[in-house]
Amino acid sequence: MDAAQLTAIRACEPERIGRSWQKRARRPLSGHDGRLLIVAADHPARGALGVRGDDGAMGDRTALLDRLATALSRPGVDGVLGTPDLLDDLLLMGALEDRVAIGSMNRGGLQGAAFELDDRFTAYTPQAIAAQGLEGGKTLTRICLDDSGTVATLEATAAAVTSLAEHSLMAMIEPFLTVREEGRVRNLLDPDSVIRSIHIASALGASSAYTWLKLPVVDELERVLDATTLPTLLLGGDPQGDPHDTYAAWARAMTLPAVRGLVVGRTLLYPPGGDVAAAVDIAADIVHGSGR
């Protein structure tokens, strides 16, 4: 299905999207090996379109959808993380059948904005996630001790975790200790800062039964992961780095018992050379195959 067909459906048959969610073939959250490889595509909703120096790389929606469809078609890819606009398109394209769909919830902290740390919930709600039959929801939870607005983000995240747990759905929390320097937001990626963010995020909500963490690959990862018993998915890493170094770091991380897989976006969707299928196949092997 091409972009013109998607637009025609949205204009003339918008109710088809709701029907398609209800008819979608679903699968268990974790596969036979308990691992997950999730492709992330929620960056554009925060205005973050750049990859490797190309500030508008993700701006072409048709190209992005083609890359996502390629990734989701590969063996070993379990699903996708995205906002409603993207997931609705992928649904109409038939790309979400028998795939895990995770809804990204708070996208209000736009990249570079004066209010970037005000991570309001502007996309999926837990209620919509449950009603449409998604497998879970994800929150970006940046904790800035110098920004009084952080407490509102924590409160909203806790409410989302509680509501998702009431529906027996995954709540994926991506926590960072964050600072603002010269007008720019920077996540602290030293081991002790990540450990501190883990402890803060793990306690959010009235139940932790369905809480998962999404964490960066950092130094002393084994010590970092000793901070939690929650199942953990690791971020894909810097898309500007050497892919071979990135793959090696993923493979090392997969040996740790707390690690249940990867959530990777631009690194797989916009690899050097442009071969999405090849990059995805390497990641799938690391998560589900001989990389263990």
C-alpha positions in Angstrom: 0.0 0.0 0.0 1.5 3.3 -1.0 1.2 6.8 0.5 -1.7 7.8 -1.8 -3.7 4.8 -0.7 -3.1 5.5 2.9 -4.2 9.1 2.5 -7.3 8.0 0.7 -8.3 5.6 3.5 -7.7 8.3 6.1 -9.8 10.8 4.1 -12.7 8.5 3.1 -12.7 5.5 5.4 -11.2 6.7 8.8 -13.3 4.1 10.6 -11.2 1.4 8.8 -8.3 2.1 11.2 -10.4 1.1 14.2 -11.7 -2.0 12.6 -8.2 -3.0 11.5 -6.9 -2.7 15.1 -9.7 -5.0 16.3 -9.0 -7.6 13.6 -5.2 -7.5 13.9 -3.6 -10.9 14.5 -1.8 -10.7 17.9 1.0 -12.7 19.5 2.3 -13.1 23.0 4.6 -10.3 24.2 7.7 -12.5 24.6 8.4 -15.1 22.0 9.6 -18.7 22.5 13.0 -17.6 24.0 11.6 -14.7 26.1 13.6 -12.2 24.1 12.4 -9.1 22.1 13.8 -7.1 19.2 11.7 -4.0 18.9 12.2 -1.4 16.2 11.8 2.1 17.5 10.1 4.8 15.4 8.9 7.5 17.8 11.7 10.0 17.3 9.9 12.1 14.7 7.1 13.0 17.1 9.5 15.0 19.2 10.8 16.7 16.1 14.0 14.6 16.2 14.5 13.9 12.5 18.3 13.8 12.2 20.6 10.8 11.5 24.3 11.1 11.0 24.4 14.8 10.2 21.3 14.8 8.0 18.9 16.9 10.0 15.9 15.8 7.9 16.7 12.1 7.4 13.5 10.9 9.0 11.3 13.7 7.4 10.3 11.6 4.4 7.3 9.6 5.8 7.1 7.3 2.7 10.7 6.4 3.0 10.4 5.8 6.7 7.4 3.6 6.3 9.3 1.6 3.6 12.2 1.1 6.0 10.0 0.1 8.8 8.1 -2.4 6.7 11.4 -3.9 5.6 12.5 -4.2 9.2 9.2 -5.8 10.4 9.3 -8.3 7.6 12.6 -9.8 8.7 12.7 -13.0 10.8 13.5 -12.3 14.4 12.0 -8.9 14.6 9.3 -9.0 17.2 7.6 -5.6 16.8 7.7 -1.9 16.7 7.5 1.1 19.1 5.8 4.2 17.7 3.2 6.9 17.9 -0.4 6.6 16.6 0.2 8.2 13.3 3.0 5.7 12.4 1.4 2.6 13.9 -1.9 3.4 12.1 -0.1 3.6 8.8 1.8 0.3 9.5 -1.4 -1.3 10.5 -3.1 -0.4 7.2 -0.1 -1.7 5.4 -0.5 -5.1 7.1 2.9 -4.8 8.7 1.7 -5.3 12.3 0.2 -8.8 11.9 1.6 -11.2 14.5 4.0 -8.4 15.7 4.2 -6.7 19.0 3.0 -3.1 18.9 4.1 -0.7 21.7 2.5 2.7 21.9 4.7 5.7 22.7 2.8 8.0 25.1 4.7 11.1 26.1 6.1 13.1 23.2 5.5 16.7 24.4 9.1 17.4 25.2 10.1 18.6 21.7 13.8 18.4 20.9 15.5 21.8 21.4 12.4 23.5 22.9 12.5 25.6 26.0 10.0 23.1 27.4 11.9 20.0 26.2 11.9 18.6 29.8 8.2 19.0 30.1 7.5 15.5 28.8 3.8 15.7 28.6 1.6 12.8 27.5 0.5 13.9 24.1 0.2 10.6 22.1 -1.2 7.2 23.3 -3.1 6.9 26.6 -3.2 3.6 28.5 -6.9 3.4 27.8 -6.4 3.7 24.0 -3.6 1.2 24.1 -5.8 -1.3 25.8 -8.9 -0.6 23.6 -6.9 -1.0 20.4 -5.1 -4.2 21.5 -1.6 -2.9 21.6 0.8 -4.9 23.7 2.1 -2.1 25.9 3.0 1.5 26.3 6.3 3.4 26.6 7.3 6.5 28.5 10.4 8.7 28.2 11.1 9.8 31.8 13.9 12.4 32.0 14.7 13.4 35.6 16.2 16.8 35.9 16.9 17.8 39.5 17.1 21.5 38.5 13.7 21.5 36.7 10.7 21.7 38.9 8.6 20.3 36.1 10.2 16.9 36.5 7.8 16.1 39.3 4.8 16.4 36.9 6.5 14.0 34.5 7.1 11.5 37.3 3.5 11.8 38.4 2.1 11.3 34.9 4.4 8.4 34.3 3.3 6.7 37.6 -0.3 7.1 36.5 0.4 5.5 33.2 2.3 2.6 34.8 -0.6 2.0 37.2 -3.2 2.1 34.4 -1.3 -0.2 32.1 -0.8 -2.7 34.9 -4.6 -2.6 35.6 -4.9 -3.8 31.9 -2.1 -6.4 32.3 -0.1 -4.5 29.7 3.7 -3.8 29.5 4.8 -0.4 30.8 8.2 0.3 29.2 10.0 3.1 31.1 13.0 4.8 29.5 14.6 6.8 32.4 17.5 9.3 32.4 19.1 11.6 34.8 19.3 14.8 32.7 20.9 18.2 32.9 20.5 21.3 30.9 23.7 22.9 29.7 23.9 26.1 27.7 20.3 25.7 26.7 20.7 22.0 25.6 19.4 18.9 27.3 22.0 16.2 28.0 21.4 12.7 29.4 23.9 11.6 32.0 25.3 8.2 30.9 27.8 7.4 33.6 27.0 4.2 35.5 26.1 5.9 38.8 23.6 8.2 37.1 22.0 5.4 35.3 21.7 3.4 38.5 20.0 6.3 40.2 17.6 6.7 37.3 16.7 3.0 37.5 15.8 3.2 41.2 13.6 6.2 40.7 11.8 4.8 37.6 11.3 1.3 39.1 9.2 2.7 42.0 6.7 4.6 39.7 3.1 3.4 39.8 1.0 1.3 42.1 2.3 -2.0 40.7 5.6 -3.0 39.1 4.2 -6.3 37.8 4.2 -5.2 34.2 7.0 -2.7 34.3 10.0 -3.1 32.0 13.0 -0.8 31.6 14.6 0.6 28.5 18.2 1.5 29.3 21.3 2.7 27.5 24.4 0.5 27.0 26.9 2.1 29.3 30.1 1.3 31.0 30.0 -1.2 33.9 26.7 -2.5 32.6 26.7 -5.6 34.8 26.9 -3.4 37.9 24.3 -1.1 36.5 21.9 -3.9 35.9 22.4 -5.2 39.5 20.2 -2.2 40.4 17.0 -3.9 39.2 15.1 -7.1 38.9 12.8 -5.7 36.2 13.2 -7.1 32.7 15.3 -4.8 30.6 15.6 -3.9 27.0 18.7 -2.0 25.8 18.7 1.1 23.6 20.3 0.6 20.2 23.0 3.2 20.8 24.5 6.1 18.8 23.6 5.9 15.1 26.7 7.9 14.3 29.1 5.3 15.8 30.9 2.4 14.1 28.3 -0.3 13.5 30.8 -3.1 14.3 31.5 -1.5 17.7 27.7 -1.2 18.3 27.1 -4.8 17.4 29.9 -6.0 19.6 28.4 -4.1 22.6 25.0 -5.6 21.9 26.4 -9.1 21.9 28.3 -8.6 25.2 25.1 -7.2 26.8 23.0 -10.1 25.7 25.1 -12.4 28.0 23.6 -10.6 31.1 20.6 -12.3 32.6 18.5 -9.1 33.1 18.7 -8.2 29.4 15.7 -9.4 27.5 16.5 -7.8 24.1 16.9 -4.6 22.2 14.9 -1.5 21.2 16.7 0.0 18.2 15.6 2.8 15.9 17.8 4.9 13.6 20.8 2.5 13.9 18.8 -0.2 12.0 16.5 2.0 9.9 19.3 4.2 8.6 22.5 2.1 8.6 25.6 3.1 6.7 25.2 1.9 3.1 21.4 1.9 3.5 20.9 -1.9 3.7 18.1 -2.1 6.3 17.5 -5.8 5.9 21.2 -6.7 6.5 21.4 -4.5 9.6 18.2 -5.9 11.0 19.3 -9.5 10.4 22.5 -8.9 12.4 20.5 -7.5 15.3 18.0 -10.4 15.2 20.9 -12.9 15.3 22.4 -11.1 18.3 19.0 -11.1 20.2 17.6 -14.5 19.2 20.5 -16.4 17.7 24.2 -17.1 18.1 24.8 -13.7 19.6 23.8 -15.2 23.0 
